[in-house]
Amino acid sequence: MLYSREFQKKVVDEVTRRIKALENEPYVPIGVSNRHIHLSQIDLETLFGEGYQLTKMRDLKHPGNFAANETVTLVGPKGEITGVRILGPVRSETQVEISITDSFPLGLSIPVRDSGNIAGTPGIIVKGPKGTLDLKEGVIAARRHIHVPPEFAEKFQLKDRDIVTVEIDGERKTIFENVLIRVSDKFVLEMHLDTDEANACGIKNGDVGIIRKGQENLCP
């Protein structure tokens, strides 16, 4: 079937209109975060040997961050989880991020915390090929959050440490409350959920949500 040029132009114009409309709404792509560990250099060397450097398996969305080829085993009071991916680059402090579901077979009771806020959290044993760490603290379930570049924050009047609500459509349409905004020029726009949150709501990497709280103030 052949369509007239006028009809084709109407279709193109409508598609263009819808794309531009999306640009003026606070939509955010979703990234689902599986269990992983961030290591300090000294702890990396304890696990893998003196002077060891992580090797990159693949880049992550945020510039300079990557999933390493190296993995470790987490050992809790009741059980262990093998093949836990290390994320690079190294950090100043070691931090283990798992889901609440992961905590059960390990025999741990873990809090939901912002990344880096590990004071008073449970410890765990970490096994590598060359050594073992006995962490006294550092195991958390990461608080749901959105990484926001400054231009998006300015456009939609968001500030670092704001708390927002995000709606995600789909068969299990969900509204997430208490979502932390983190603003940095090192960030690429992305909302991070853990596997418990994503699986319960049928969400996968690349799905899209929209920031709803204060919607009247989020449209430029």
Sequence and secondary structure as in RCSB ss.txt:
>XXXX:A:sequence
MLYSREFQKKVVDEVTRRIKALENEPYVPIGVSNRHIHLSQIDLETLFGEGYQLTKMRDLKHPGNFAANETVTLV
GPKGEITGVRILGPVRSETQVEISITDSFPLGLSIPVRDSGNIAGTPGIIVKGPKGTLDLKEGVIAARRHIHVPP
EFAEKFQLKDRDIVTVEIDGERKTIFENVLIRVSDKFVLEMHLDTDEANACGIKNGDVGIIRKGQENLCP
>XXXX:A:secstr
    HHHHHHHHHHHHHHHHHHHTS EEEEEEE SEEEEEHHHHHHHH TT    EEEE SSTT EEEEEEEEEE
 SS EEEEEEEEEEEESS EEE  HHHHHHHT    EE TT  TT   EEEE SS EEEESS EEEE  EEEE H
HHHHHTT  TT EEEEEE STT EEEEEEEEEE TT  SEEEEEHHHHHHHT  TT EEEE TTGGGT  
